[in-house]
């Protein structure tokens, strides 16, 4: 018969009236995404590839290591930038075990070690730059954090795949100050654009005045044209200003006629 006890398979056969154990196999399964480290009497003796593997109890022990890419969520880290601004940053690190034997033999808990290394590295890198550099160069800072962590974790058999900064939290007072700065910058651009429009309009008016003054009767034609445009709408009231000199000229002519 075959009896299954956890990962232990016991094969026993019976012959005649008594039971005779024909074969005892101790089998451990190593999945495709795992590698097995075999220790014989406490000494490392090799890597076991995926499949069923025979392990001699008491004398041998098999430790399985997952070689898939793992994600480490780095908790919020308080840091002070180079220009003395307090920020809180969190990130996520993607890594995988490149050398199972070193991940077990060189470090006690590689998951915990990577998490602690990431936290200290993030605080150190954040303190090397200003707030503007941190906000503008997030990709470059993430790459720098990744290179530092990867250089240290190589000795542990860990390969860092990627580092991503998830969120950068600023103090509330600084947020309000930055909002005021952005608003002032927008008002500045609006004022510049408006003044540039005024300059362009003044330049065009100067050119138009020069053209009208150079042609006799052009001003009168322009005036009549403007009156015609205004008179097309009956709801408008047109007030046409007549120079005093013209009125005086009409008065003088009427007095001359009376004589």
GROMACS elastic network, one bead per residue, 0.5 to 0.9 nm:
[ bonds ]
;  ai    aj funct       b0    kb
    1    10     6  0.82582   500
    1    11     6  0.61719   500
    1    12     6  0.57294   500
    1    13     6  0.65160   500
    1    14     6  0.86713   500
    2     9     6  0.68645   500
    2    10     6  0.59471   500
    2    11     6  0.50890   500
    2    12     6  0.68609   500
    3     8     6  0.82293   500
    3     9     6  0.60202   500
    3    10     6  0.55761   500
    3    11     6  0.69808   500
    3    12     6  0.85956   500
    4     7     6  0.71369   500
    4     8     6  0.59858   500
    4     9     6  0.51066   500
    4    10     6  0.69279   500
    5     8     6  0.50535   500
    5     9     6  0.64978   500
    5    10     6  0.81614   500
    6     9     6  0.81060   500
    7    26     6  0.78873   500
    7    27     6  0.65568   500
    7    28     6  0.57836   500
    7    29     6  0.74832   500
    8    25     6  0.77600   500
    8    26     6  0.54529   500
    8    27     6  0.59606   500
    8    28     6  0.72808   500
    9    24     6  0.77283   500
    9    25     6  0.61889   500
    9    26     6  0.58894   500
    9    27     6  0.64320   500
   10    23     6  0.78598   500
   10    24     6  0.54483   500
   10    25     6  0.60170   500
   10    26     6  0.71935   500
   11    21     6  0.76939   500
   11    22     6  0.74131   500
   11    23     6  0.59552   500
   11    24     6  0.55754   500
   11    25     6  0.68715   500
   12    19     6  0.81372   500
   12    20     6  0.72289   500
   12    22     6  0.58407   500
   12    23     6  0.64089   500
   12    24     6  0.71694   500
   13    19     6  0.67252   500
   13    20     6  0.60181   500
   13    21     6  0.56619   500
   13    22     6  0.57487   500
   13    23     6  0.80383   500
   14    17     6  0.78626   500
   14    18     6  0.65226   500
   14    20     6  0.53744   500
   14    21     6  0.72003   500
   14    22     6  0.82246   500
   15    18     6  0.61993   500
   15    19     6  0.60630   500
   15    20     6  0.65530   500
   16    19     6  0.76852   500
   21    24     6  0.74237   500
   25    54     6  0.68602   500
   25    55     6  0.81642   500
   25    56     6  0.83987   500
   26    53     6  0.81521   500
   26    54     6  0.55041   500
   26    55     6  0.55628   500
   26    56     6  0.65072   500
   26    57     6  0.73348   500
   27    52     6  0.61523   500
   27    53     6  0.53744   500
   27    55     6  0.60271   500
   27    56     6  0.87267   500
   28    51     6  0.83186   500
   28    52     6  0.56913   500
   28    53     6  0.52354   500
   28    54     6  0.63729   500
   28    55     6  0.67944   500
   28    62     6  0.80242   500
   29    50     6  0.73915   500
   29    51     6  0.56752   500
   29    53     6  0.61984   500
   29    54     6  0.88998   500
   30    33     6  0.82355   500
   30    34     6  0.60973   500
   30    35     6  0.65701   500
   30    36     6  0.64504   500
   30    48     6  0.76495   500
   30    49     6  0.69119   500
   30    51     6  0.51332   500
   30    52     6  0.63040   500
   30    53     6  0.74053   500
   30    64     6  0.71282   500
   31    34     6  0.52477   500
   31    35     6  0.75952   500
   31    49     6  0.84609   500
   31    50     6  0.51554   500
   31    51     6  0.63667   500
   31    52     6  0.86983   500
   31    64     6  0.89307   500
   31    66     6  0.89944   500
   32    35     6  0.78462   500
   32    49     6  0.80673   500
   32    50     6  0.50782   500
   32    51     6  0.74857   500
   33    50     6  0.77429   500
   33    65     6  0.86004   500
   33    66     6  0.61010   500
   33    67     6  0.59327   500
   33    68     6  0.62528   500
   34    49     6  0.78142   500
   34    50     6  0.66942   500
   34    64     6  0.62581   500
   34    65     6  0.54309   500
   34    67     6  0.56944   500
   34    68     6  0.78767   500
   35    47     6  0.67281   500
   35    48     6  0.60048   500
   35    49     6  0.56371   500
   35    50     6  0.64975   500
   35    63     6  0.83218   500
   35    64     6  0.56408   500
   35    65     6  0.53549   500
   35    66     6  0.67117   500
   35    67     6  0.71804   500
   35   100     6  0.70131   500
   36    46     6  0.83684   500
   36    47     6  0.55562   500
   36    49     6  0.65341   500
   36    50     6  0.78183   500
   36    62     6  0.60454   500
   36    63     6  0.54658   500
   36    65     6  0.62360   500
   36    66     6  0.89956   500
   36   100     6  0.81376   500
   37    44     6  0.73166   500
   37    45     6  0.77175   500
   37    46     6  0.60983   500
   37    48     6  0.61599   500
   37    61     6  0.81605   500
   37    62     6  0.55179   500
   37    63     6  0.50355   500
   37    64     6  0.62063   500
   37    65     6  0.76328   500
   37   100     6  0.74682   500
   37   101     6  0.67347   500
   37   104     6  0.85108   500
   38    43     6  0.83065   500
   38    44     6  0.60332   500
   38    45     6  0.55815   500
   38    46     6  0.55051   500
   38    47     6  0.61676   500
   38    48     6  0.68437   500
   38    55     6  0.85411   500
   38    60     6  0.69278   500
   38    61     6  0.58567   500
   38    63     6  0.66040   500
   38    64     6  0.88487   500
   39    42     6  0.53488   500
   39    43     6  0.50370   500
   39    45     6  0.54705   500
   39    46     6  0.75146   500
   39    59     6  0.83110   500
   39    60     6  0.55065   500
   39    61     6  0.51451   500
   39    62     6  0.63288   500
   39    63     6  0.80937   500
   40    43     6  0.51880   500
   40    44     6  0.64071   500
   40    45     6  0.62191   500
   40    56     6  0.88210   500
   40    58     6  0.89542   500
   40    59     6  0.57238   500
   40    61     6  0.65560   500
   40    62     6  0.89063   500
   41    44     6  0.85246   500
   41    58     6  0.78619   500
   41    59     6  0.50469   500
   41    60     6  0.58975   500
   41    61     6  0.80118   500
   42    59     6  0.80906   500
   42    60     6  0.75455   500
   42    61     6  0.78790   500
   43    60     6  0.89699   500
   44    47     6  0.88353   500
   44   101     6  0.85028   500
   44   105     6  0.87925   500
   46   101     6  0.83501   500
   47   100     6  0.82421   500
   47   101     6  0.76765   500
   48    51     6  0.83872   500
   48    53     6  0.75005   500
   48    62     6  0.85671   500
   48    64     6  0.88967   500
   49    52     6  0.89006   500
   49    53     6  0.86093   500
   50    53     6  0.84134   500
   55    59     6  0.85165   500
   55    60     6  0.61372   500
   55    61     6  0.70480   500
   55    62     6  0.74450   500
   56    59     6  0.59090   500
   56    60     6  0.53809   500
   56    61     6  0.78540   500
   57    60     6  0.56163   500
   57    61     6  0.71750   500
   58    61     6  0.74978   500
   63   104     6  0.88072   500
   64   100     6  0.87562   500
   65    97     6  0.81271   500
   65   100     6  0.62984   500
   65   101     6  0.89104   500
   65   103     6  0.85390   500
   65   104     6  0.83344   500
   66    69     6  0.86527   500
   66    96     6  0.84445   500
   66    97     6  0.73689   500
   66   100     6  0.83734   500
   67    70     6  0.85159   500
   67    96     6  0.58441   500
   67    97     6  0.50097   500
   67    98     6  0.70727   500
   67    99     6  0.86812   500
   67   100     6  0.76599   500
   68    95     6  0.84255   500
   68    96     6  0.58048   500
   68    97     6  0.72630   500
   69    94     6  0.64554   500
   69    95     6  0.54071   500
   69    97     6  0.76538   500
   69   161     6  0.80748   500
   70    93     6  0.81095   500
   70    94     6  0.55719   500
   70    95     6  0.54386   500
   70    96     6  0.59623   500
   70    97     6  0.88406   500
   71    92     6  0.65850   500
   71    93     6  0.55484   500
   71    95     6  0.65906   500
   71    96     6  0.88101   500
   72    91     6  0.85160   500
   72    92     6  0.55596   500
   72    93     6  0.50545   500
   72    94     6  0.64302   500
   72    95     6  0.80628   500
   72   111     6  0.80640   500
   72   114     6  0.81179   500
   72   115     6  0.66680   500
   73    90     6  0.79211   500
   73    91     6  0.63296   500
   73    93     6  0.65703   500
   73    94     6  0.89798   500
   73   115     6  0.79851   500
   74    77     6  0.81120   500
   74    90     6  0.58825   500
   74    91     6  0.52783   500
   74    92     6  0.55924   500
   74    93     6  0.73079   500
   74   115     6  0.64808   500
   74   116     6  0.85997   500
   74   118     6  0.70175   500
   74   119     6  0.65698   500
   75    89     6  0.82097   500
   75    90     6  0.56279   500
   75    91     6  0.72760   500
   75    92     6  0.86936   500
   75   115     6  0.89896   500
   75   119     6  0.77429   500
   76    88     6  0.60848   500
   76    89     6  0.53816   500
   76    91     6  0.77960   500
   76   119     6  0.86529   500
   76   167     6  0.89400   500
   77    87     6  0.82019   500
   77    88     6  0.53637   500
   77    89     6  0.52576   500
   77    90     6  0.61584   500
   77   119     6  0.68777   500
   77   120     6  0.87842   500
   77   122     6  0.75649   500
   77   123     6  0.67389   500
   78    86     6  0.71009   500
   78    87     6  0.58896   500
   78    89     6  0.66729   500
   78   123     6  0.71616   500
   79    85     6  0.82660   500
   79    86     6  0.58688   500
   79    87     6  0.55050   500
   79    88     6  0.62390   500
   79    89     6  0.77388   500
   79   122     6  0.83848   500
   79   123     6  0.54320   500
   79   124     6  0.80409   500
   79   126     6  0.63666   500
   79   127     6  0.65358   500
   80    83     6  0.79049   500
   80    84     6  0.56094   500
   80    85     6  0.53818   500
   80    87     6  0.61872   500
   80    88     6  0.86932   500
   80   123     6  0.80347   500
   80   126     6  0.69886   500
   80   127     6  0.55393   500
   81    84     6  0.52250   500
   81    85     6  0.52726   500
   81    86     6  0.65604   500
   81    87     6  0.74205   500
   81   125     6  0.89060   500
   81   126     6  0.57651   500
   81   128     6  0.65907   500
   81   129     6  0.58928   500
   81   130     6  0.53339   500
   81   131     6  0.60895   500
   81   134     6  0.83864   500
   82    85     6  0.74308   500
   82   126     6  0.79720   500
   82   127     6  0.53584   500
   82   128     6  0.56786   500
   82   129     6  0.51183   500
   82   131     6  0.74890   500
   83   127     6  0.87424   500
   83   129     6  0.77495   500
   83   130     6  0.53040   500
   83   131     6  0.69044   500
   84   127     6  0.86714   500
   84   130     6  0.80844   500
   84   131     6  0.86072   500
   85   130     6  0.80524   500
   85   131     6  0.68334   500
   85   170     6  0.84834   500
   85   171     6  0.86320   500
   85   174     6  0.87792   500
   86   170     6  0.71447   500
   86   171     6  0.71372   500
   87   126     6  0.86915   500
   87   131     6  0.85304   500
   87   168     6  0.68631   500
   87   169     6  0.58324   500
   87   170     6  0.52024   500
   87   171     6  0.70124   500
   88   167     6  0.81459   500
   88   168     6  0.58395   500
   88   169     6  0.50342   500
   88   170     6  0.67330   500
   88   171     6  0.87547   500
   89   122     6  0.81877   500
   89   123     6  0.86942   500
   89   126     6  0.87370   500
   89   165     6  0.74155   500
   89   166     6  0.76604   500
   89   167     6  0.58129   500
   89   169     6  0.62976   500
   90   119     6  0.89733   500
   90   122     6  0.87019   500
   90   164     6  0.89222   500
   90   165     6  0.62420   500
   90   166     6  0.58276   500
   90   167     6  0.57079   500
   90   168     6  0.69393   500
   90   169     6  0.88074   500
   91   118     6  0.89422   500
   91   122     6  0.87104   500
   91   142     6  0.88947   500
   91   163     6  0.71450   500
   91   164     6  0.55919   500
   91   167     6  0.70866   500
   92   162     6  0.83993   500
   92   163     6  0.59775   500
   92   164     6  0.54690   500
   92   165     6  0.66330   500
   92   166     6  0.69892   500
   93   114     6  0.88733   500
   93   115     6  0.85593   500
   93   118     6  0.79544   500
   93   146     6  0.82392   500
   93   160     6  0.74881   500
   93   161     6  0.77333   500
   93   162     6  0.59594   500
   93   164     6  0.65542   500
   93   165     6  0.88889   500
   94   159     6  0.88982   500
   94   160     6  0.61477   500
   94   161     6  0.53265   500
   94   162     6  0.51484   500
   94   163     6  0.63569   500
   94   164     6  0.85537   500
   95   114     6  0.89876   500
   95   158     6  0.68833   500
   95   159     6  0.56171   500
   95   162     6  0.70061   500
   95   163     6  0.88835   500
   96   157     6  0.88329   500
   96   158     6  0.59496   500
   96   159     6  0.54612   500
   96   160     6  0.65717   500
   96   161     6  0.72490   500
   97   100     6  0.61290   500
   97   103     6  0.69815   500
   97   156     6  0.87373   500
   97   157     6  0.60791   500
   97   159     6  0.61467   500
   97   160     6  0.87646   500
   98   102     6  0.87900   500
   98   103     6  0.83109   500
   98   154     6  0.86955   500
   98   157     6  0.53757   500
   98   158     6  0.54552   500
   98   159     6  0.57964   500
   99   102     6  0.55783   500
   99   103     6  0.62662   500
   99   104     6  0.89276   500
   99   156     6  0.78173   500
   99   158     6  0.68231   500
   99   159     6  0.86794   500
  100   103     6  0.50360   500
  100   104     6  0.63780   500
  100   105     6  0.85497   500
  100   156     6  0.89316   500
  100   157     6  0.66511   500
  100   158     6  0.85683   500
  101   104     6  0.53815   500
  101   105     6  0.58817   500
  101   106     6  0.80079   500
  101   156     6  0.89226   500
  101   157     6  0.76199   500
  102   106     6  0.50876   500
  102   107     6  0.74567   500
  102   155     6  0.73662   500
  102   156     6  0.53560   500
  102   157     6  0.50579   500
  102   158     6  0.84298   500
  103   106     6  0.59250   500
  103   107     6  0.60691   500
  103   108     6  0.81456   500
  103   109     6  0.81150   500
  103   110     6  0.63254   500
  103   155     6  0.85356   500
  103   156     6  0.50678   500
  103   157     6  0.51340   500
  103   158     6  0.68703   500
  104   107     6  0.60415   500
  104   108     6  0.67055   500
  104   109     6  0.77337   500
  104   110     6  0.77902   500
  104   156     6  0.81345   500
  104   157     6  0.87461   500
  105   108     6  0.74573   500
  105   156     6  0.83049   500
  106   110     6  0.88818   500
  106   155     6  0.75388   500
  106   156     6  0.57009   500
  106   157     6  0.82495   500
  107   110     6  0.58990   500
  107   113     6  0.78098   500
  107   156     6  0.62382   500
  108   112     6  0.88076   500
  108   113     6  0.82360   500
  109   112     6  0.55488   500
  109   113     6  0.61400   500
  109   114     6  0.87282   500
  110   114     6  0.59997   500
  110   115     6  0.85343   500
  110   153     6  0.88355   500
  110   156     6  0.73509   500
  110   158     6  0.80830   500
  111   114     6  0.53460   500
  111   115     6  0.63715   500
  111   116     6  0.88384   500
  112   115     6  0.51365   500
  112   116     6  0.62476   500
  112   117     6  0.85553   500
  113   116     6  0.52864   500
  113   117     6  0.60524   500
  113   118     6  0.85303   500
  113   153     6  0.87900   500
  114   117     6  0.50820   500
  114   118     6  0.60399   500
  114   119     6  0.86771   500
  114   149     6  0.78755   500
  114   153     6  0.74151   500
  114   158     6  0.87138   500
  115   118     6  0.52039   500
  115   119     6  0.63833   500
  115   120     6  0.89552   500
  116   119     6  0.52105   500
  116   120     6  0.64378   500
  116   121     6  0.85766   500
  117   120     6  0.54486   500
  117   121     6  0.60440   500
  117   122     6  0.85465   500
  117   149     6  0.67771   500
  117   152     6  0.85616   500
  117   153     6  0.87469   500
  118   121     6  0.51370   500
  118   122     6  0.60295   500
  118   123     6  0.87114   500
  118   145     6  0.78013   500
  118   146     6  0.86739   500
  118   149     6  0.65878   500
  119   122     6  0.52849   500
  119   123     6  0.64725   500
  119   124     6  0.88187   500
  120   123     6  0.53028   500
  120   124     6  0.62936   500
  120   125     6  0.87399   500
  121   124     6  0.51446   500
  121   125     6  0.61172   500
  121   126     6  0.85245   500
  121   145     6  0.64506   500
  121   148     6  0.73447   500
  121   149     6  0.72284   500
  122   125     6  0.52704   500
  122   126     6  0.60582   500
  122   127     6  0.86331   500
  122   142     6  0.88908   500
  122   145     6  0.64884   500
  123   126     6  0.52837   500
  123   127     6  0.63763   500
  124   127     6  0.53315   500
  124   128     6  0.67354   500
  125   128     6  0.53071   500
  125   129     6  0.73840   500
  125   141     6  0.74662   500
  125   144     6  0.78270   500
  125   145     6  0.69007   500
  126   129     6  0.61217   500
  126   130     6  0.81313   500
  126   131     6  0.87019   500
  126   134     6  0.73017   500
  126   141     6  0.81776   500
  127   130     6  0.76893   500
  129   132     6  0.82013   500
  129   133     6  0.60587   500
  129   134     6  0.65388   500
  130   133     6  0.52485   500
  130   134     6  0.62423   500
  130   135     6  0.88070   500
  131   135     6  0.62309   500
  131   136     6  0.85398   500
  132   135     6  0.52446   500
  132   136     6  0.59859   500
  132   137     6  0.82763   500
  133   136     6  0.51683   500
  133   137     6  0.55921   500
  133   138     6  0.79793   500
  133   141     6  0.88904   500
  134   137     6  0.55532   500
  134   138     6  0.58752   500
  134   141     6  0.72461   500
  134   168     6  0.88984   500
  135   138     6  0.60131   500
  135   168     6  0.81156   500
  136   139     6  0.85830   500
  137   140     6  0.53845   500
  137   141     6  0.62327   500
  137   142     6  0.86569   500
  138   141     6  0.51530   500
  138   142     6  0.61119   500
  138   143     6  0.86453   500
  138   164     6  0.87421   500
  138   165     6  0.71404   500
  139   142     6  0.51417   500
  139   143     6  0.62741   500
  139   144     6  0.87254   500
  139   164     6  0.79246   500
  139   165     6  0.81070   500
  140   143     6  0.50775   500
  140   144     6  0.62537   500
  140   145     6  0.87352   500
  141   144     6  0.50254   500
  141   145     6  0.62542   500
  141   146     6  0.85722   500
  141   165     6  0.86689   500
  142   145     6  0.51274   500
  142   146     6  0.61452   500
  142   147     6  0.87078   500
  142   162     6  0.83637   500
  142   163     6  0.56785   500
  142   164     6  0.59832   500
  142   165     6  0.64058   500
  143   147     6  0.61766   500
  143   148     6  0.87295   500
  143   162     6  0.79266   500
  143   163     6  0.68793   500
  143   164     6  0.85058   500
  144   147     6  0.51701   500
  144   148     6  0.63507   500
  144   149     6  0.87049   500
  145   148     6  0.53256   500
  145   149     6  0.62369   500
  145   150     6  0.85095   500
  145   163     6  0.72050   500
  146   149     6  0.52587   500
  146   150     6  0.59151   500
  146   151     6  0.84695   500
  146   160     6  0.68621   500
  146   161     6  0.80902   500
  146   162     6  0.65263   500
  146   163     6  0.56214   500
  146   164     6  0.89067   500
  147   150     6  0.51275   500
  147   151     6  0.60322   500
  147   152     6  0.87382   500
  147   160     6  0.83501   500
  148   151     6  0.52710   500
  148   152     6  0.65409   500
  148   153     6  0.87372   500
  149   152     6  0.53591   500
  149   153     6  0.60392   500
  149   154     6  0.85920   500
  149   160     6  0.72973   500
  150   153     6  0.50886   500
  150   154     6  0.59942   500
  150   158     6  0.75285   500
  150   159     6  0.63149   500
  150   160     6  0.53244   500
  150   161     6  0.85322   500
  151   154     6  0.56807   500
  151   155     6  0.80090   500
  152   155     6  0.63932   500
  152   156     6  0.78690   500
  152   158     6  0.90000   500
  153   156     6  0.51058   500
  153   157     6  0.65871   500
  153   158     6  0.53131   500
  153   159     6  0.69985   500
  153   160     6  0.77979   500
  154   157     6  0.51380   500
  154   158     6  0.54107   500
  154   159     6  0.64203   500
  154   160     6  0.86098   500
  155   158     6  0.74660   500
  156   159     6  0.88711   500
  160   163     6  0.79029   500
  165   168     6  0.77083   500
  170   173     6  0.84099   500
  170   174     6  0.65993   500
  170   175     6  0.65385   500
  171   174     6  0.53149   500
  171   175     6  0.63634   500
  171   176     6  0.89578   500
  172   175     6  0.50281   500
  172   176     6  0.64261   500
  172   177     6  0.87264   500
  173   176     6  0.52872   500
  173   177     6  0.63258   500
  173   178     6  0.87194   500
  174   178     6  0.60871   500
  174   179     6  0.85185   500
  175   178     6  0.51456   500
  175   179     6  0.61634   500
  175   180     6  0.87198   500
  176   179     6  0.50219   500
  176   180     6  0.62901   500
  176   181     6  0.86388   500
  177   180     6  0.51570   500
  177   181     6  0.62214   500
  177   182     6  0.86880   500
  178   182     6  0.61397   500
  178   183     6  0.85780   500
  179   182     6  0.51148   500
  179   183     6  0.61884   500
  179   184     6  0.86181   500
  180   183     6  0.50586   500
  180   184     6  0.61113   500
  180   185     6  0.85305   500
  181   184     6  0.51186   500
  181   185     6  0.61453   500
  181   186     6  0.87018   500
  182   185     6  0.50366   500
  182   186     6  0.62855   500
  182   187     6  0.87277   500
  183   186     6  0.51378   500
  183   187     6  0.62725   500
  183   188     6  0.85836   500
  184   187     6  0.50691   500
  184   188     6  0.60803   500
  184   189     6  0.87035   500
  185   188     6  0.50028   500
  185   189     6  0.63397   500
  185   190     6  0.86820   500
  186   189     6  0.51744   500
  186   190     6  0.62048   500
  186   191     6  0.86776   500
  187   191     6  0.61232   500
  187   192     6  0.85849   500
  188   191     6  0.52080   500
  188   192     6  0.62509   500
  188   193     6  0.86807   500
  189   192     6  0.51077   500
  189   193     6  0.61550   500
  189   194     6  0.85735   500
  190   193     6  0.51732   500
  190   194     6  0.61132   500
  190   195     6  0.86287   500
  191   194     6  0.50659   500
  191   195     6  0.61177   500
  191   196     6  0.85419   500
  192   195     6  0.51939   500
  192   196     6  0.61409   500
  192   197     6  0.86411   500
  193   196     6  0.51174   500
  193   197     6  0.62960   500
  193   198     6  0.87953   500
  194   197     6  0.50908   500
  194   198     6  0.63529   500
  194   199     6  0.87996   500
  195   199     6  0.62388   500
  195   200     6  0.86252   500
  196   199     6  0.51324   500
  196   200     6  0.62462   500
  196   201     6  0.86334   500
  197   200     6  0.51061   500
  197   201     6  0.60962   500
  197   202     6  0.85592   500
  198   201     6  0.50745   500
  198   202     6  0.60680   500
  198   203     6  0.85265   500
  199   202     6  0.51448   500
  199   203     6  0.61339   500
  199   204     6  0.86538   500
  200   203     6  0.51324   500
  200   204     6  0.62655   500
  200   205     6  0.86777   500
  201   204     6  0.51484   500
  201   205     6  0.61494   500
  201   206     6  0.85970   500
  202   205     6  0.50537   500
  202   206     6  0.61136   500
  202   207     6  0.86433   500
  203   206     6  0.51486   500
  203   207     6  0.63489   500
  203   208     6  0.87205   500
  204   207     6  0.51059   500
  204   208     6  0.61858   500
  204   209     6  0.86461   500
  205   209     6  0.60741   500
  205   210     6  0.85434   500
  206   209     6  0.51269   500
  206   210     6  0.62096   500
  206   211     6  0.87207   500
  207   210     6  0.51430   500
  207   211     6  0.63248   500
  207   212     6  0.87731   500
  208   211     6  0.51667   500
  208   212     6  0.62153   500
  208   213     6  0.85926   500
  209   212     6  0.51693   500
  209   213     6  0.60013   500
  209   214     6  0.84811   500
  210   213     6  0.52885   500
  210   214     6  0.61917   500
  211   214     6  0.52643   500
  211   215     6  0.67424   500
  211   218     6  0.86335   500
  212   215     6  0.55199   500
  212   216     6  0.78145   500
  212   217     6  0.83201   500
  212   218     6  0.53855   500
  212   219     6  0.59754   500
  212   222     6  0.85613   500
  213   216     6  0.70641   500
  213   217     6  0.86828   500
  213   218     6  0.72770   500
  213   219     6  0.72429   500
  214   218     6  0.82820   500
  215   218     6  0.55436   500
  215   219     6  0.81916   500
  216   219     6  0.75938   500
  216   220     6  0.87495   500
  217   220     6  0.52902   500
  217   221     6  0.63507   500
  217   222     6  0.86986   500
  218   221     6  0.51183   500
  218   222     6  0.61343   500
  218   223     6  0.86124   500
  219   222     6  0.50372   500
  219   223     6  0.61702   500
  219   224     6  0.86980   500
  220   223     6  0.50148   500
  220   224     6  0.61992   500
  220   225     6  0.85188   500
  221   224     6  0.51620   500
  221   225     6  0.60905   500
  221   226     6  0.85992   500
  222   225     6  0.50672   500
  222   226     6  0.61914   500
  222   227     6  0.86940   500
  223   226     6  0.51453   500
  223   227     6  0.62761   500
  223   228     6  0.86656   500
  224   227     6  0.50727   500
  224   228     6  0.61654   500
  224   229     6  0.86906   500
  225   228     6  0.50733   500
  225   229     6  0.63068   500
  225   230     6  0.87531   500
  226   229     6  0.51237   500
  226   230     6  0.62901   500
  226   231     6  0.86621   500
  227   230     6  0.51423   500
  227   231     6  0.60590   500
  227   232     6  0.87873   500
  227   238     6  0.80500   500
  227   240     6  0.87134   500
  228   231     6  0.51967   500
  228   232     6  0.65162   500
  229   232     6  0.56217   500
  229   233     6  0.79742   500
  230   233     6  0.62269   500
  230   234     6  0.86142   500
  230   236     6  0.71088   500
  230   237     6  0.85619   500
  230   238     6  0.73194   500
  231   234     6  0.65199   500
  231   235     6  0.88844   500
  231   236     6  0.72066   500
  231   237     6  0.82852   500
  231   238     6  0.74962   500
  232   236     6  0.86235   500
  233   236     6  0.58362   500
  233   237     6  0.89670   500
  234   237     6  0.77239   500
  242   245     6  0.84114   500
  242   246     6  0.69447   500
  242   247     6  0.75378   500
  243   246     6  0.55291   500
  243   247     6  0.69435   500
  244   247     6  0.51689   500
  244   248     6  0.62320   500
  244   249     6  0.85981   500
  245   248     6  0.50825   500
  245   249     6  0.61558   500
  245   250     6  0.87745   500
  246   249     6  0.50077   500
  246   250     6  0.63791   500
  246   251     6  0.87315   500
  247   250     6  0.51277   500
  247   251     6  0.62528   500
  247   252     6  0.86439   500
  248   251     6  0.50166   500
  248   252     6  0.61380   500
  248   253     6  0.86099   500
  249   252     6  0.51423   500
  249   253     6  0.62521   500
  249   254     6  0.87545   500
  250   253     6  0.51078   500
  250   254     6  0.62621   500
  250   255     6  0.87320   500
  251   254     6  0.51820   500
  251   255     6  0.62962   500
  251   256     6  0.86314   500
  252   255     6  0.52016   500
  252   256     6  0.61789   500
  252   257     6  0.87380   500
  253   256     6  0.50008   500
  253   257     6  0.62577   500
  253   258     6  0.87625   500
  254   257     6  0.51286   500
  254   258     6  0.63308   500
  254   259     6  0.88935   500
  255   258     6  0.51703   500
  255   259     6  0.65592   500
  256   259     6  0.53957   500
